[in-house]
Amino acid sequence: MAKLMNRSVEGVMIQLLLLALLGTQSVLLASSVVLAAAGQQQGPSAATLGSCPTSCGNLTFDYPFGIGAGCFRNLDFELICNDSVPVRSPVLSLRDGITRVTYNIVTADAGARYDDSGEIDIALTYTIPITSSVDVYNISWSSPGKSFALSYAWFNVTGCGFDVYLDDRDTNTMVRRCTLTCPEQITEAVARQNCNGTGCCPINLEGNLIRAFGLNFVRHNQSSVVHQVQPNRSSLWDYINATTLYADLSWNIIDQPSCASAKENNITNYACVANNSRCIDNEESLDFGYSCRCNPSYVGNPYILGGCLKGTGTQNCIIKKNPQYQQLCVRRS
């Protein structure tokens, strides 16, 4: 009888132990759910990005752009600062090394009615040496990442004896845009001053998010060969140059096509991590992702934790604490 009672007591103790373990697992599971929920708000902060560069020469930038591991959102937003030439100012470019940045990359929202936080001022330059045995030359550009598209570009193209064709890679069309002709002794400076087809012609690119284009140069007659052997010919016969006067590159977060999709399907990688921030759908294309802004009466960087803070004017604007954003600190109406 005593043995039976002992076994009963042991059985009850085992059951209680199992219940306790199950209870512990339930608590752990609940904790995991809470942590997972908290993980939705995980992201970079001013503290975690504290050692990341925010300038190259006299140009500034901020997250999601960056230089160095852990300093940018993904490879599309990796920047290159080339300061290897002592006699030249450092050159900031996107990760392709070709698309050069010419003005500060603005990611902060200072409440301006119109701002440049969705575009980057860039420059593209191409130079092709000419040889007498080659009649066709070309240059091409492709977006350095899916997060970017060219919204506008104005090229000045210099050279002599060529028809210039625009190769639109998005629409698979090729159209002649201008013809370059030259008197023998025209200088590049004079040609660029007028840029009317004599040694120089302008080419404008504008459209709905251009992701790739090419320029083809076709020798338009045999007079080119004749001029190349003249002793007093212009140096414009020796090379083709294409340089942007103005160019704007649009950028967005493209891991999801829209705000609704980002919030529903990709919460752990949602870019608008700051409290008091909001998501903005792209207006030009249904598949060009979204961008982030601070809510009304808040200013700062919506892409980092704690990035959007209360600020209604220059007197108390938190952007004053960061020299990179001083020029953006404006009074809200």
C-alpha positions in Angstrom: 0.0 0.0 0.0 2.8 2.4 0.9 4.5 1.6 -2.4 1.3 2.5 -4.3 1.1 5.8 -2.4 4.7 6.7 -3.2 4.1 5.9 -6.9 1.0 8.2 -6.9 3.0 11.0 -5.3 5.8 10.5 -7.8 3.3 10.6 -10.6 1.7 13.8 -9.4 5.2 15.4 -9.0 6.1 14.4 -12.6 2.9 15.9 -13.9 3.5 19.1 -12.0 7.0 19.3 -13.4 5.8 18.8 -16.9 3.2 21.5 -16.5 5.9 23.8 -15.1 8.1 23.1 -18.2 5.2 23.7 -20.5 4.5 27.0 -18.8 8.1 28.0 -19.2 8.0 27.2 -22.9 4.8 29.2 -23.2 6.5 32.2 -21.6 9.5 31.8 -23.9 7.2 31.5 -26.9 5.4 34.6 -25.8 8.7 36.4 -25.3 9.8 35.3 -28.8 6.6 36.8 -30.3 7.3 40.1 -28.5 10.9 40.1 -29.6 9.8 39.4 -33.2 7.4 42.3 -33.0 10.1 44.5 -31.6 12.3 43.3 -34.5 10.0 45.1 -36.9 11.3 48.3 -35.5 14.9 47.3 -35.8 17.1 49.4 -38.1 20.1 51.7 -38.2 20.3 54.6 -35.8 22.5 57.6 -35.3 24.5 55.6 -32.7 25.1 52.5 -35.0 26.0 54.8 -37.9 28.2 57.0 -35.7 31.5 55.8 -37.2 30.3 56.0 -40.8 31.6 58.8 -43.1 29.0 61.4 -44.1 31.1 63.5 -46.5 33.5 63.3 -49.4 35.4 66.5 -50.1 32.8 69.2 -49.8 29.8 66.9 -50.5 27.6 65.4 -47.8 25.3 62.4 -47.7 23.5 60.3 -45.2 21.8 56.9 -44.7 20.5 55.0 -46.7 23.6 56.1 -48.7 27.0 55.4 -47.2 30.6 54.3 -47.6 31.9 51.2 -45.9 30.4 48.0 -44.6 27.3 48.6 -42.4 26.9 52.2 -43.5 24.4 51.8 -46.4 21.1 50.1 -46.8 22.1 47.7 -49.6 24.6 47.6 -52.5 22.6 50.1 -54.6 23.3 52.8 -52.0 27.0 52.2 -51.7 29.1 55.2 -52.5 32.7 55.6 -53.6 34.9 58.5 -52.5 38.0 58.7 -54.7 40.6 60.9 -53.0 43.6 59.2 -54.5 44.7 62.2 -56.6 46.4 64.8 -54.3 46.0 67.7 -56.6 42.3 67.1 -57.3 39.3 67.4 -54.9 37.8 64.1 -53.9 35.3 62.7 -56.3 32.1 61.1 -55.0 30.3 58.6 -57.2 27.8 55.8 -57.1 29.0 52.2 -56.9 29.5 52.0 -60.7 32.4 54.5 -60.5 31.0 56.3 -63.6 28.0 58.2 -62.2 29.6 61.1 -60.4 27.7 63.0 -57.7 27.9 66.7 -58.0 25.8 68.0 -55.1 24.9 66.9 -51.6 22.7 63.8 -51.5 19.7 64.9 -49.4 17.9 62.2 -47.4 16.5 64.4 -44.7 13.0 65.8 -44.7 12.9 69.4 -43.5 9.3 70.0 -44.4 10.0 72.0 -47.5 7.1 72.0 -50.0 9.5 71.1 -52.7 12.8 69.4 -51.9 15.5 67.3 -53.6 15.3 64.3 -51.4 14.2 62.1 -54.2 16.9 63.1 -56.7 20.6 63.2 -57.0 22.5 65.8 -59.2 25.0 63.7 -61.2 27.5 64.2 -64.0 28.5 61.9 -66.8 31.6 62.4 -69.1 32.8 60.3 -72.0 35.7 60.8 -74.3 36.5 58.6 -77.3 39.7 58.9 -79.4 39.1 58.8 -83.2 41.0 56.6 -85.6 40.8 56.8 -89.4 39.9 53.1 -89.8 36.8 53.2 -87.6 33.5 54.8 -88.7 31.1 53.9 -85.9 31.6 54.7 -82.2 29.3 54.4 -79.2 28.9 55.1 -75.5 26.3 53.7 -73.1 25.0 54.2 -69.6 23.0 51.8 -67.4 21.5 52.6 -64.0 24.0 51.6 -61.3 21.2 49.8 -59.5 17.5 49.0 -59.6 16.9 51.8 -57.1 17.9 54.5 -59.6 16.6 55.9 -62.9 17.6 58.9 -65.0 14.9 61.6 -64.9 16.6 64.2 -67.0 20.0 64.8 -68.7 21.3 67.5 -71.0 24.5 66.5 -72.9 26.8 68.7 -75.0 28.4 66.5 -77.6 31.5 67.7 -79.4 33.3 66.2 -82.5 33.4 66.5 -86.2 32.0 64.6 -89.2 29.4 62.4 -87.3 25.7 61.8 -87.2 24.7 61.3 -83.6 21.9 58.7 -82.8 20.2 58.2 -79.5 19.7 54.5 -78.6 16.9 54.3 -76.1 17.4 50.9 -74.4 14.0 51.1 -72.6 12.0 51.4 -75.8 14.5 49.7 -78.2 14.4 52.7 -80.6 17.2 54.6 -82.3 16.7 58.1 -83.6 19.2 60.6 -85.2 19.5 63.6 -82.9 22.0 65.8 -84.6 24.9 66.1 -87.1 28.4 67.4 -86.1 30.1 69.4 -88.8 33.3 71.5 -88.5 35.3 74.1 -90.3 39.0 73.1 -90.2 40.2 75.5 -87.5 37.2 75.8 -85.1 38.2 75.5 -81.4 36.4 73.5 -78.8 35.7 76.6 -76.7 34.0 78.3 -79.7 32.1 75.2 -80.5 30.8 74.8 -77.0 29.8 78.4 -76.7 27.2 78.2 -79.5 26.6 74.4 -79.6 24.5 74.6 -82.6 25.8 71.7 -84.7 29.1 73.2 -85.6 31.5 71.1 -83.6 29.0 70.7 -80.8 25.3 69.8 -80.5 23.0 69.5 -77.5 21.1 66.3 -76.7 18.3 66.3 -74.1 17.1 63.1 -72.4 13.9 63.2 -70.5 11.2 60.7 -69.9 9.6 58.4 -67.5 12.5 56.9 -65.5 15.2 56.1 -68.0 17.3 53.1 -66.8 19.6 52.8 -69.8 20.6 54.6 -73.0 23.3 54.8 -75.6 24.7 57.3 -78.1 26.0 56.1 -81.4 28.3 58.2 -83.6 28.4 57.3 -87.3 30.7 59.0 -89.8 28.3 60.7 -92.1 30.6 61.2 -95.2 34.0 60.7 -96.5 34.9 64.4 -95.9 35.8 63.4 -92.4 38.8 61.4 -93.7 39.8 64.3 -95.9 39.8 66.7 -93.0 41.7 64.4 -90.7 44.8 64.7 -92.9 44.8 68.5 -93.1 47.6 70.1 -91.2 45.5 72.9 -89.7 42.5 70.9 -88.8 40.7 71.4 -85.5 41.5 69.1 -82.6 37.8 68.3 -82.5 38.5 65.8 -85.4 40.6 63.8 -83.0 38.0 62.8 -80.4 34.3 62.7 -79.5 33.3 64.1 -76.1 29.9 63.8 -74.4 29.5 65.7 -71.1 26.3 66.5 -69.1 25.6 70.1 -68.3 22.7 69.0 -66.1 21.5 65.6 -65.0 19.1 64.3 -62.3 18.9 60.7 -61.0 15.8 59.6 -59.2 16.0 57.1 -56.4 13.6 55.1 -54.3 13.4 52.0 -52.0 12.5 49.2 -54.4 12.5 46.0 -52.3 8.7 46.3 -52.6 6.8 48.0 -55.4 4.6 50.1 -53.1 3.9 51.3 -49.6 1.1 48.8 -49.1 3.2 45.9 -50.3 6.1 47.0 -48.1 4.1 47.1 -45.0 2.3 43.9 -45.7 5.0 41.6 -47.1 8.3 43.0 -46.0 7.9 44.5 -42.5 11.3 43.4 -41.2 13.0 45.3 -44.1 10.6 48.3 -44.2 12.7 51.4 -44.8 10.6 54.0 -43.0 11.8 53.0 -39.5 11.6 56.3 -37.7 8.7 57.0 -35.4 6.6 59.9 -36.9 7.6 58.9 -40.4 5.4 57.9 -43.3 5.7 56.1 -46.6 5.2 57.8 -50.0 4.4 55.9 -53.2 6.3 56.8 -56.4 4.1 58.9 -58.7 5.9 58.2 -61.9 5.8 54.4 -62.0 3.8 51.6 -60.3 6.9 49.5 -59.9 9.5 52.0 -58.7 9.0 51.5 -55.0 8.5 54.1 -52.3 10.3 56.8 -50.3 10.0 57.9 -46.7 9.1 61.3 -45.2 8.7 62.6 -41.7 5.2 63.4 -40.6 4.0 67.0 -40.6 5.8 69.1 -37.9 8.7 66.7 -37.8 12.1 66.9 -39.4 15.1 64.7 -39.9 16.0 61.4 -41.5 13.0 59.0 -41.7 15.3 56.1 -42.7 16.9 55.8 -39.3 15.5 55.0 -35.8 14.7 58.2 -33.9 15.4 60.2 -37.1 12.2 62.3 -37.2 12.0 64.7 -34.3 9.7 67.7 -33.6 10.8 70.8 -35.3 8.6 73.6 -36.5 11.1 76.3 -37.4 14.7 77.4 -37.5 14.6 78.5 -33.9 14.1 75.0 -32.5 14.8 72.8 -35.5 16.7 69.7 -34.5 18.5 69.8 -37.9 20.6 72.6 -36.5 22.4 70.0 -34.5 23.6 68.4 -37.7 25.6 70.7 -40.0 24.7 68.5 -42.9 21.1 69.5 -42.7 21.4 73.2 -41.7 20.5 74.4 -45.2 17.3 72.4 -45.2 16.0 73.7 -41.9 13.0 75.8 -42.9 9.9 77.2 -41.1 6.8 75.2 -41.9 3.7 77.1 -42.9 
